[in-house]
Amino acid sequence: MSKFHSTVSRRDFMKGLGLAGAGLGAAAATTPVFHDLDELISAGDVKSDPMANFKRPWWITEREFKNPTTEIDWSILQAWDWNYEPSGTNDWHPRFGTLKPELCPDTALRQRVEEGMAIHAEFAARVTSFNDQQWNAQAPGWALRDKALSTGAGYLSFGRGLAPVPFEGNRVTTPEERGVPKWTGTPEEATNMLRTAAHYYGSAKIGVVEHDADTKKMFYPNGVRFEGIDQAYQDGGVSVIPNKCQWSAYFTSRDSDEGKKRDETSQSGISRYVWGPIIHGRVQSFVKSLGYQMPKAGAMNVPMSVLSGNGELGRSSKTITPEWGAFGGYAPGMVTDLPLAPTKPIDAGIWKFCKACKLCGEICQETTGTSSIPLETEPTWEIDSPCNRVGVKKYHQKWLTCIGFGCGVNYCDKVCPFSTKGKGFASAHELVKATVGTTSIFNGFFTTMGKAFYGAPSQPRDEKDFADFWEHDLNAWPYDTILGAGSGPNGGR
């Protein structure tokens, strides 16, 4: 029996919960079993249930529209953007990498900006020195072939190389050109259909938001404008969207567990940023071929993903999904005039768990010497700086000192207890998640167990693990079956 990073075995862990012997039976209880096609069809009607073809475990409950587990005051929440003067972020926001403390509007903020600049400079120098040492030694994970691997993986990442793709998508044959009417169906049927197509193209799951005056605040005001027009167009760098595009869909593009374990090396897993724009292009062509628009228009993927039920907001200001934790937290979206049935926010116990679990903030502090992720137990309405959005009661990220803008290791993702789906596929994981989803009394205990079983990801890894990357058995290696970008059964579900 593997003891992982402690002397507590999985069986001892189950005994501690008073659940010895439950094992696979308890885990199986969280998943419906179908004996024939009639049972499967009756499980959900695609024409009336927008979640008919993606049934989640019983312990994940749905909430009402615009009411996620994170509290929002829609009356004071406003549109927000980098370098957007009304939100007070112009000229000095760290996203641009050209911080100018002298432009900060007040002394306290200027001090935090200067502190962030100093932390970034110190951390960057430390990382550069370490990487240079590893490169000079041609150490496993940093050698030439690893660098070449990283170079190849960078192609199409964040859409690089996809610039020629038109704003409205590639040329397709429209229903009109085929001599048939455009596709029609119920909004629920359309949502299930879009989820099926997106899954085929590489997205593990999708969420849908219907637009109103509140949800439109989640679009970048510097990049998107809604107007009473018939066809979307671009006005310089602004996407002008018809008001009839009342829906937007958010497509989960997840990281591979195996790749994320190697983030500190050139074997890093960046699959979600490679697959995201490719999924977009494929879905865009699909929707256009049905006779509808789906132009590129930027909404904030984290708040929209939370509002559409892909996951809950976590302490680290990222979407945490019940299925893959922070590894499934990237879900970029697109708007459309294809009538869709919106999907609801969810409660899987994740937000409540974050109150007890502070592992992401602790690992950030341990690794960088400072924590940009708040360690307070309770969330707050009080923002850290104009980098945060007013009107959300949360753990406001201290972006001015966040090494995530350049650390490239994302320890906060890897230490999240919900990011465990690929670590052995233990039956205990589903049992723990079901417990978390129904009660919070064990949250502190589960946090401690997470530390005991998996340890801190900042601990030095065995060089052999990186060297074995080039020599592993491809027939047995789990990377392909847990990649999640359309590979493996059900895209890794």
C-alpha positions in Angstrom: 0.0 0.0 0.0 1.4 3.3 -1.0 1.9 5.7 1.9 2.4 8.8 -0.3 4.0 11.6 1.9 2.9 10.3 5.3 2.5 7.1 7.3 -1.3 7.3 6.8 -2.6 4.9 4.2 -5.8 5.4 2.2 -7.4 2.5 4.2 -6.4 4.3 7.5 -7.9 7.5 6.1 -11.2 5.7 5.4 -11.2 4.2 8.8 -10.7 7.6 10.3 -13.9 8.7 8.7 -15.7 5.6 10.0 -16.2 4.5 6.4 -14.0 1.5 6.1 -15.4 -1.0 3.7 -17.4 1.7 1.8 -14.8 2.0 -0.8 -16.0 1.8 -4.4 -19.5 1.2 -3.3 -19.8 4.7 -1.8 -18.1 6.3 -4.7 -20.4 4.5 -7.1 -23.4 5.9 -5.2 -22.5 9.3 -6.5 -22.9 8.3 -10.1 -26.1 7.0 -11.7 -26.0 3.6 -13.3 -27.9 2.9 -16.5 -28.8 -0.6 -17.6 -30.1 0.1 -21.1 -30.8 2.9 -23.6 -34.3 3.5 -22.4 -33.0 4.3 -18.9 -30.4 6.6 -20.3 -32.9 8.5 -22.5 -35.4 8.9 -19.6 -32.6 10.4 -17.5 -33.0 13.7 -19.2 -35.0 15.2 -22.0 -32.7 17.2 -24.3 -35.6 19.3 -25.5 -36.6 20.5 -22.0 -33.6 20.0 -19.7 -30.4 22.1 -20.5 -28.4 19.6 -18.4 -29.8 16.4 -19.9 -26.5 15.2 -21.4 -24.3 16.3 -18.5 -25.7 15.0 -15.2 -23.6 15.8 -12.2 -23.4 13.9 -8.9 -26.4 14.3 -6.5 -24.3 16.3 -4.0 -23.8 19.2 -6.5 -26.9 21.5 -6.3 -28.0 24.3 -8.6 -28.6 27.9 -7.5 -30.7 30.7 -9.0 -29.5 32.9 -11.9 -27.0 35.5 -10.8 -26.8 34.0 -7.3 -23.5 32.0 -7.1 -22.0 30.9 -3.8 -19.9 34.1 -3.8 -22.0 37.0 -2.7 -22.5 39.8 -5.3 -24.0 43.2 -4.9 -25.2 43.8 -8.4 -26.4 47.3 -7.6 -22.8 48.6 -7.1 -20.9 46.2 -9.3 -19.7 47.9 -12.5 -17.9 47.1 -15.7 -14.1 46.7 -15.2 -11.1 46.5 -17.5 -7.4 46.9 -17.4 -6.4 50.4 -18.4 -10.0 51.5 -18.0 -10.2 55.0 -16.5 -13.7 54.6 -14.8 -12.3 51.7 -12.8 -9.2 53.6 -11.8 -6.7 51.2 -13.4 -5.3 53.3 -16.2 -1.6 53.7 -16.7 -0.2 51.6 -13.9 -2.0 48.2 -13.8 0.5 45.3 -13.5 -1.1 43.4 -16.4 0.8 45.7 -18.7 4.2 45.0 -17.0 5.1 48.7 -17.1 4.2 49.8 -13.6 4.7 53.5 -12.9 4.4 54.2 -9.2 4.4 58.0 -9.8 1.0 57.6 -11.6 -0.7 55.9 -8.7 -3.5 58.1 -7.3 -2.6 57.7 -3.6 0.4 57.1 -1.4 -0.7 53.7 0.1 -1.4 52.4 -3.4 2.0 53.7 -4.7 3.7 51.9 -1.8 2.0 48.6 -2.7 3.0 49.0 -6.4 6.6 49.6 -5.4 6.5 46.6 -3.1 5.1 44.5 -6.0 7.8 45.7 -8.4 10.5 44.8 -5.9 9.0 41.3 -5.3 8.7 40.6 -9.0 12.3 41.7 -9.6 13.7 39.6 -6.8 11.7 36.5 -7.8 12.5 36.9 -11.5 16.2 37.1 -10.7 16.0 34.0 -8.5 14.2 32.0 -11.1 16.5 33.1 -13.9 19.6 32.1 -11.9 18.1 28.7 -11.1 17.1 28.1 -14.7 20.5 29.1 -16.0 22.1 26.7 -13.7 19.8 23.9 -14.8 20.4 24.7 -18.5 24.2 24.9 -18.1 24.1 21.5 -16.5 21.6 20.2 -19.1 19.6 18.8 -16.2 16.5 16.6 -17.0 13.5 18.9 -17.5 15.7 21.8 -18.7 17.8 20.2 -21.4 17.7 21.0 -25.1 15.0 18.5 -26.0 12.9 19.9 -23.1 13.3 23.4 -24.4 12.3 22.2 -27.9 9.2 20.5 -26.4 8.2 23.8 -24.7 8.8 25.7 -28.0 6.5 23.3 -29.9 3.8 23.5 -27.2 3.8 27.3 -27.4 2.4 27.2 -30.9 -1.3 28.4 -30.8 -1.0 29.0 -27.0 -3.4 31.9 -26.2 -4.3 31.9 -29.9 -0.8 32.8 -31.2 -0.7 31.8 -34.8 -4.5 32.0 -35.1 -4.5 35.8 -36.0 -5.7 35.1 -39.6 -8.9 33.6 -38.3 -11.6 36.3 -39.0 -13.5 38.0 -36.3 -16.7 36.2 -37.4 -14.9 32.9 -37.9 -13.8 30.9 -41.0 -15.8 30.7 -44.2 -18.5 28.0 -44.0 -21.3 26.8 -46.2 -24.5 28.4 -44.7 -27.9 26.7 -44.6 -29.1 29.3 -47.2 -26.3 28.2 -49.6 -27.3 24.6 -49.0 -30.9 25.4 -49.9 -32.3 24.5 -46.4 -33.7 26.6 -43.5 -31.4 27.3 -40.5 -31.5 24.8 -37.7 -34.3 25.4 -35.1 -35.1 23.7 -31.8 -35.8 24.5 -28.2 -33.2 26.5 -26.3 -32.7 23.4 -24.1 -32.0 21.3 -27.1 -29.6 23.9 -28.4 -27.6 23.9 -25.2 -27.3 20.1 -25.2 -26.4 20.1 -28.8 -23.7 22.8 -28.3 -22.3 20.9 -25.4 -22.1 17.7 -27.5 -20.4 19.5 -30.3 -18.0 21.3 -28.0 -17.2 18.0 -26.2 -16.3 16.4 -29.6 -14.1 19.4 -30.4 -12.2 19.1 -27.1 -14.2 20.9 -24.3 -14.9 18.8 -21.2 -18.1 20.8 -20.4 -19.8 24.1 -21.1 -21.9 26.7 -19.3 -24.3 29.3 -20.7 -25.2 32.8 -19.5 -28.1 34.9 -20.7 -27.3 38.6 -21.0 -29.0 41.3 -19.1 -27.8 44.7 -17.7 -25.9 42.9 -14.9 -24.2 40.1 -16.7 -23.1 42.5 -19.5 -20.9 44.1 -16.8 -18.7 41.0 -17.1 -17.6 42.0 -20.7 -14.4 44.1 -21.0 -15.7 47.6 -21.7 -12.6 48.5 -23.6 -13.1 45.6 -26.0 -16.9 44.9 -26.4 -19.9 47.1 -27.2 -23.5 46.0 -27.6 -25.7 47.8 -30.2 -29.1 47.4 -31.9 -27.6 46.1 -35.1 -28.1 43.0 -37.2 -24.6 41.8 -37.8 -21.5 41.9 -35.6 -18.5 44.0 -36.7 -15.2 45.3 -35.4 -14.6 49.0 -34.7 -10.9 49.2 -34.4 -10.1 47.0 -31.4 -13.7 46.9 -30.2 -16.1 44.0 -31.0 -19.5 45.5 -31.7 -22.1 42.9 -30.9 -25.8 42.9 -31.8 -28.2 43.0 -28.9 -29.9 39.9 -30.3 -26.8 38.0 -29.3 -28.4 37.4 -25.9 -26.4 34.4 -24.9 -22.7 33.4 -24.4 -21.3 30.0 -23.9 -18.1 29.1 -21.8 -16.1 26.1 -22.9 -13.9 24.4 -20.3 -10.4 23.7 -21.5 -8.6 21.8 -18.8 -5.0 21.2 -18.1 -3.4 17.7 -17.8 -2.6 16.5 -14.4 0.7 15.0 -15.5 1.7 18.2 -17.3 0.9 20.4 -14.4 3.2 18.4 -12.1 6.1 19.6 -14.4 5.3 23.3 -14.4 8.7 24.3 -13.0 10.5 22.8 -16.0 10.3 23.1 -19.8 8.0 20.0 -19.7 5.3 22.2 -18.3 1.6 21.5 -19.1 -0.1 24.4 -20.9 -2.7 22.4 -22.7 -5.7 24.6 -21.7 -4.2 27.7 -23.4 -3.4 25.7 -26.5 -6.8 24.0 -26.8 -8.9 27.0 -25.8 -8.6 29.0 -29.1 -8.8 25.8 -31.2 -12.1 24.8 -29.5 -13.4 28.3 -30.1 -12.6 28.1 -33.9 -14.3 24.7 -34.2 -17.4 25.7 -32.3 -17.7 29.0 -34.2 -17.7 27.1 -37.5 -20.3 24.7 -36.2 -22.7 27.5 -35.1 -22.2 29.4 -38.3 -23.1 26.3 -40.3 -26.4 26.1 -38.4 -27.2 29.6 -39.6 -26.3 31.7 -36.5 -23.6 34.2 -35.5 -20.9 33.5 -32.9 -18.3 36.4 -33.2 -15.3 36.7 -31.0 -16.1 38.9 -28.0 -14.3 39.0 -24.8 -16.1 38.3 -21.5 -14.2 37.6 -18.3 -13.9 33.8 -18.2 -13.8 33.4 -14.4 -16.9 35.3 -13.4 -18.9 34.0 -16.4 -17.7 30.5 -15.8 -18.9 30.8 -12.2 -22.3 32.3 -13.2 -22.8 29.6 -15.8 -22.1 26.8 -13.3 -18.9 25.4 -14.6 -17.4 25.8 -11.1 -17.3 28.0 -8.0 -15.0 30.9 -7.3 -12.1 29.9 -5.1 -9.8 31.7 -2.6 -7.2 32.0 -5.4 -9.7 34.1 -7.5 -9.9 31.2 -10.0 -12.7 29.0 -11.0 -12.6 25.7 -9.1 -14.5 22.9 -10.7 -15.9 19.9 -8.8 -14.4 17.6 -11.4 -10.9 18.9 -11.9 -10.3 21.7 -9.3 -8.2 24.6 -10.6 -7.0 22.4 -13.5 -10.4 22.9 -15.1 -10.6 26.6 -14.3 -10.1 28.1 -17.8 -13.3 28.5 -19.8 -13.2 31.2 -22.4 -16.5 32.1 -24.1 -18.2 33.5 -27.2 -21.5 35.3 -27.7 -24.2 34.0 -30.1 -27.7 34.7 -31.4 -28.5 30.9 -31.3 -31.2 30.8 -28.6 -29.7 28.8 -25.7 -31.1 27.8 -22.3 -28.8 29.2 -19.6 -27.2 26.9 -17.1 -27.3 27.7 -13.4 -24.6 28.5 -10.8 -23.7 25.5 -8.6 -23.0 24.7 -5.0 -20.5 21.9 -4.6 -19.3 23.0 -1.2 -16.1 24.5 -2.7 -16.6 28.1 -1.6 -17.3 27.0 2.0 -14.3 24.7 1.8 -12.0 27.6 0.8 -12.9 29.3 4.1 -11.2 26.5 6.0 -8.5 25.6 3.4 -5.8 28.2 2.9 -3.3 25.9 1.1 -3.1 28.1 -2.0 -2.2 31.2 0.1 0.2 29.3 2.3 2.1 27.8 -0.7 2.3 31.2 -2.3 3.8 32.6 0.8 6.2 29.7 1.2 7.4 29.8 -2.4 7.7 33.6 -3.0 8.1 35.1 0.4 4.8 36.9 0.2 1.2 35.8 -0.4 -0.9 37.6 -2.9 -3.8 35.3 -1.9 -5.4 36.5 1.4 -5.1 34.1 4.3 -8.0 35.5 6.3 -10.8 33.0 7.1 -13.7 35.2 6.1 -14.1 37.0 2.7 -14.6 40.7 2.5 -16.2 43.5 0.4 -13.0 45.5 0.9 -10.8 45.6 -2.2 -7.0 45.7 -2.1 -6.7 48.1 -5.0 -8.5 49.2 -8.1 -7.1 45.9 -9.6 -10.1 44.3 -7.8 -13.7 44.6 -8.7 -16.0 46.5 -6.3 -19.3 44.7 -5.4 -18.1 41.1 -4.8 -17.5 39.7 -1.3 -14.5 37.5 -1.8 -10.8 36.9 -1.1 -9.5 39.8 -3.1 -6.3 38.9 -4.9 -3.4 41.2 -4.2 -2.5 41.5 -7.8 0.2 44.1 -7.2 2.4 41.5 -5.5 1.1 38.4 -7.4 4.1 36.4 -8.8 1.6 34.6 -11.0 2.2 37.3 -13.6 5.6 35.7 -14.1 6.2 32.7 -11.9 4.9 30.2 -14.4 4.6 27.4 -11.8 1.0 28.1 -10.4 1.6 26.3 -7.2 -1.8 27.6 -6.1 -3.4 25.4 -8.8 -1.6 22.3 -7.8 -2.0 22.5 -4.1 -5.8 22.8 -4.4 -7.4 19.7 -2.8 -10.0 19.6 -5.6 -7.2 19.2 -8.2 -6.9 15.5 -7.5 -8.9 13.7 -10.3 -5.8 12.3 -12.0 -3.7 11.4 -8.9 -4.5 7.7 -8.9 -8.3 8.1 -9.4 -8.8 7.0 -5.8 -12.3 6.2 -4.7 -11.8 8.3 -1.7 -11.7 11.5 -3.8 -15.4 11.2 -4.9 -16.4 10.3 -1.3 -14.5 13.4 0.0 -16.1 15.7 -2.6 -19.6 14.3 -1.8 -19.0 15.0 1.9 -17.7 18.5 1.2 -20.7 19.1 -0.9 -23.2 18.2 1.8 -21.5 19.4 5.1 -18.6 21.6 6.1 -17.7 20.0 9.4 -14.9 17.9 7.9 -13.3 20.7 5.8 -10.4 21.3 8.2 -9.8 17.6 8.5 -9.7 17.1 4.7 -7.3 20.0 4.4 -4.9 18.3 6.8 -5.3 15.1 4.9 -4.5 16.8 1.6 -1.2 18.0 3.1 -0.5 14.5 4.5 -1.2 12.6 1.3 0.2 14.9 -1.3 2.7 17.1 0.4 3.7 20.6 -0.8 4.3 20.8 -4.6 7.3 23.1 -4.0 9.3 20.2 -2.6 12.1 19.3 -5.0 11.1 16.5 -7.3 13.3 13.6 -8.2 15.3 14.3 -11.4 14.5 10.8 -12.5 10.8 11.8 -12.8 11.8 14.4 -15.4 14.3 12.1 -17.2 11.7 9.4 -17.4 9.4 11.7 -19.5 11.3 10.6 -22.6 11.4 6.9 -21.8 8.0 6.1 -20.4 5.7 3.4 -21.8 3.2 5.3 -24.0 0.8 2.4 -23.8 0.5 2.7 -20.0 1.3 6.3 -19.3 -1.8 8.1 -17.9 -1.1 11.5 -19.6 -3.2 10.7 -22.6 -6.2 9.4 -20.7 -6.4 12.4 -18.3 -5.5 15.2 -20.7 -9.1 16.1 -20.9 -8.9 18.0 -24.2 -11.1 15.6 -26.1 -8.9 12.6 -25.3 -9.9 9.5 -23.3 -13.5 8.4 -22.7 -15.8 11.4 -22.3 -12.9 13.9 -22.6 -11.4 12.7 -19.3 -14.7 12.8 -17.3 
